[in-house]
Amino acid sequence: MGEATNDLIFEVLKAIQHDVAQVRLDVRELKAELQAMRGHMLATHQDVANVYLALDRQDGRLNRIERRLELAEPAL
């Protein structure tokens, strides 16, 4: 088998360095995408919480209307 010369080792190390740089770039892109997804998930969570709040207010109003019109059965 041939000897490993400094030039051959240098070429292999340059290729490895290029691959590592590409992996770093890919990881940065994935982090950015994950942060965007996290932001969308938090916004969706807040939207759902707002819908529950609105439903709760509507339920309270409906209960008051039913009591006023005497449509609701009395609680025991």
C-alpha positions as CSV (number, residue, x, y, z in Angstrom):
1,M,0.0,0.0,0.0
2,G,1.3,3.5,-0.8
3,E,2.5,5.9,1.8
4,A,0.3,8.6,3.1
5,T,1.9,11.8,2.0
6,N,1.2,15.2,3.6
7,D,-0.6,16.3,0.4
8,L,-3.0,13.3,0.5
9,I,-3.7,13.9,4.2
10,F,-4.2,17.6,3.5
11,E,-6.7,16.9,0.8
12,V,-8.7,14.5,3.0
13,L,-8.7,17.0,5.9
14,K,-9.9,19.8,3.5
15,A,-12.8,17.5,2.4
16,I,-13.7,16.8,6.0
17,Q,-13.5,20.5,6.8
18,H,-15.9,21.2,3.9
19,D,-18.3,18.5,5.1
20,V,-18.3,19.8,8.7
21,A,-18.9,23.4,7.4
22,Q,-21.9,22.1,5.4
23,V,-23.2,20.2,8.5
24,R,-23.0,23.4,10.5
25,L,-24.9,25.3,7.9
26,D,-27.6,22.6,7.8
27,V,-27.9,22.7,11.6
28,R,-28.3,26.4,11.6
29,E,-31.1,26.2,9.0
30,L,-32.8,23.4,11.0
31,K,-32.6,25.6,14.1
32,A,-34.2,28.5,12.3
33,E,-37.0,26.3,11.0
34,L,-37.5,24.8,14.5
35,Q,-37.7,28.3,16.0
36,A,-40.3,29.3,13.4
37,M,-42.3,26.2,14.0
38,R,-42.1,26.9,17.8
39,G,-43.4,30.4,17.2
40,H,-46.3,29.1,15.1
41,M,-47.1,26.5,17.7
42,L,-47.2,29.1,20.5
43,A,-49.4,31.4,18.4
44,T,-51.8,28.5,17.7
45,H,-51.9,27.7,21.4
46,Q,-52.7,31.3,22.2
47,D,-55.5,31.3,19.5
48,V,-57.0,28.1,21.1
49,A,-56.9,29.7,24.5
50,N,-58.7,32.8,23.1
51,V,-61.4,30.6,21.6
52,Y,-61.9,28.8,24.9
53,L,-62.2,32.2,26.6
54,A,-64.8,33.4,24.1
55,L,-66.7,30.2,24.5
56,D,-66.7,30.6,28.3
57,R,-68.0,34.1,28.0
58,Q,-70.8,33.0,25.6
59,D,-71.7,30.1,28.0
60,G,-72.0,32.6,30.9
61,R,-74.2,34.9,28.8
62,L,-76.4,32.0,27.7
63,N,-76.8,30.8,31.3
64,R,-77.8,34.3,32.4
65,I,-80.3,34.5,29.5
66,E,-81.8,31.1,30.4
67,R,-82.2,32.1,34.1
68,R,-83.8,35.4,33.2
69,L,-86.3,33.7,30.8
70,E,-86.7,30.9,33.4
71,L,-85.7,28.3,30.8
72,A,-83.0,26.7,33.0
73,E,-83.9,24.0,35.5
74,P,-83.2,25.1,39.1
75,A,-80.0,23.6,40.6
76,L,-80.6,21.2,43.4
